[in-house]
Amino acid sequence: MGQIEGVGWQLASFVADSLEPSVGQQVTSTDLWRAYCDWCRGRHRVPIAEGIFAESILELSRTIGLADHWRGGNVYFSDVQIREV
């Protein structure tokens, strides 16, 4: 099993709070990491390490059916955008 078991609830909350469907849009894993750090700050939480985040968000995305692909050393998630706050 992956890292998602220990951090799954936090990442699932982040995804539910921060992402919204948007056909034709893409979000990079780097953009998600930055949004996640902002999300944690707003909740007075300590973010998980970036490497664990990257592995776990990829695993979560595949669990929930979020399309992803690699390009130029970065993972892109399709048909979503980061919700404006």
Residue, then its C-alpha position, 0 to 999 in steps of 0.5 A: m500500500g502507498q502513503i495515502e493510508g496515513v494522509g488520505w483524509q487530509l488530501a481528500s479534504f484538500v481535493a474536495d475543498s480546492l479543486e473543481p471540474s473544468v473541462g479542458q483545463q490542467v493543473t500541474s502537481t507543482d501547482l497542487w503542491r503550492a495550493y496544498c501548502d496554502w490550504c494547510r496554512g489556512r487551517h494551521r496544519v503542517p503540510i506533509a513533505e513534498g515527495i510524499f504529497a506527490e506520490s500520495i496525490l497521484e495515488l489519490s487521483r487514480t483512486i478517484g478517477l482524475a486523469d493524469h499524464w506526465r510531461g516535461g518531468n511534471v504530472y498534469f491533472s486534466d479537466v480540473q482547476i484550483r478553486e479561487v478563494 
